[in-house]
Amino acid sequence: MRIHRATTTIVAAGLLLVASPHQADAAPPDQDHDSFTVSDSIDCSVFGEGWDFFDHFVDEFEIDRQFFYAANGDLVRVVEHWEQTSTDVNSATGLTINEHNQFLVVADLVDMTLTISGAMNSAQRPGIGSVIQRTGHKVWELDLSQNPPFGPLIFNGGPVQANDEDFCRAIA
C-alpha cells in the first residue's frame, strides 16, 4: 500500500539509529549515503466504481545521512536528507504521474523525537499540473524499543500524508 511509504521512511530512520557506528569525539559528524528502489501496485478498484485498474509505481530514494555525537561518544542525533522520485502508471490507460519529493528526517536521541519536514508527497500530471501536494512538519515520539520505532504523533503541521486513494484518483 502507498500509505506505507512514509512508514518505511520512519522505520528506516529508526533502524539506522541502532545500527550506526560510534565515534570517540564530537566532531565532525560521520556521513553515510544510501539509495534503494521500491516497486509495488495498488488495486484502485477498492476505492471507486469504475476504477478497475492498478497503480503500478516505482519509488527511487536517495538518502544523505549525518550522525552527530556528544563529547563522550554517545550518538545524539541522526539527520537525513531524503530525495524521492516516483513514477505511477494506470494499468488500463497508461496515464503516468511523477512525484518529486525532498524532506528532512531528524532523529533526536536526547529529546527522543522523530521529525519529518518538507515535501512528502508532491505529484504532477502532464497537462494538468499538481495533483497531489502534501508538505509539512511532523513530529513523533521516538521509542527504539518498538518496531516500528516511533510512538504517537506529537505535532502535525500541514496536511496528512497522501494515501493509496489519493494516488488512484490522480491517475484515474
N, C-alpha and C positions, 0 to 999 in steps of 0.2 A: 504494500500500500504506500502511496505517495506521502501520507502523513508521517511516515517513519523516517523521512529524510532528515528532519531536524533532530529526531530522537537518535539517529545514527551519529549526527554531529556531536550531540551531548555525550553519548556513550563513549565515542572515540576519544573525546577530550578527557573524560573522566578516567578511562582506562590508561591513557598515556601518563597520567599523573603517577600512577602506582608503578609503572614500568620505567619511568625516566631515571637517568643517571644522576648522581650527586657529585658536587664538586666541593673542594675544601675551602675556597674563598668566595667572596660575594661578587666579584667582578671578573670578567664580563659574563653575561649570561650564555649558557650553552644554546646552540641553534640546531634546528633539525628541519628537514623538508620531507613531505610525504605526498604521494599522489595515488589516486585509485579511481576506478570506474565502477558504477553500479548500473545494471540493466534490469528492467522488470516491466510488467504490464499491469494495467488497471482495467478491470472489467467494468466499463461505463454503463452497461445495461442495468446495473443495480440502482442507478441514480435517476433514471428517467425513461419514460416510454419513448421509443424511437431512438434511443441511444444504444443501438445494437452494434457497438464497436468497442475496441480496446484502445487504450492509450499505451502505446509501446514507447518507453522512454529510456534514454541513456544519459546518465549523470556522470560528469567528469569533475573531480575535485583536485585542487592543488592547495596544500597547507604549508605555510611557513610558521614555524613554532620557535618560541624562546622559553627557556627555563631559567627562572630567577631564584637565587638562593640567599639565605641570611648569612651573616658573617660566620656562623658556626657550621655552615654547610647544609642546613636543612632547606629543602625545597619549599618556597613560599608562594610562588605564582607561576602559572603557565599562561603564556599569551600566544594565541594562534590567529593568523590572518588566513581566512578561507576565501578562495575563489572557486566558484562553481559555475559550470555551463551545463545546459541540459537541452536535449532535443526530444520533443514529444510528438508522436505521429499517430494520427487517427488511422486505425487499421482498415477502415472501409473506404475512406476518401483520399487518404494520403496527406491530408492537411497537416502542416507542421507548424509548431510554435517553438521558439527558442527562449531559454532562460539564461540570464547573466546575473549572477549574484556575487556580492562581496560582503563579508561580515567578519567581525572580530569576536573571538571566543576567549574569555578570560576566566581562568580557574584560580580563585584566591584561596589559598590553603590556610591563611590566617583568619579571615572572616568566614571561611567555608561557604563561599558563594560561587556560582557559575553564571556568567553574564554573556549574553549574545546581543550584539548591536550591529545594525546595518541592514542591507537588502537581503532578506532571507528567501523571498520568492518574488521574482520580478520577471514576467514573461511577456514577449511581444509576438503579435500575429501579423504576418505580412499583409499589407493593405489596410490594416485596422489600427495597429499600434499596440499600446499597452493593454493587455487583457487580464493580467494579474499583477498587483503591486502591493507587496507586503514588506514593509520596512519597520524597524522599531528597535526598542531596547528592552530586553527581558532579563530578569534576574531570578535564579532558583537557589534554594538551599543545596549545598553540596554535601553528600553523605557517601564517603568512599566505602562504607560497609555494605552498601546496597548495590544491586546490579539491575537496572542502570544506576549509576552513582549520583543521582540528583533527587532532591526532595521537592517540597511544594514550591509553587511559583510565589516569589516574594513581591515582584514588581512587574507589571506588564504595560509598557509604553508603546502604543501602536496597535495595529490590527493583529488578530490572531494569525497563526501560520496558515497558509493555503492548505486545503485538504484535497483528497482524491477527486471529489465532486467538482471543485474549482478547476482542476486541470481538464476533466472531461468536458465541462462547459466551455472552456477556452478552445477546444478543438472540435466541438460539435458543429 
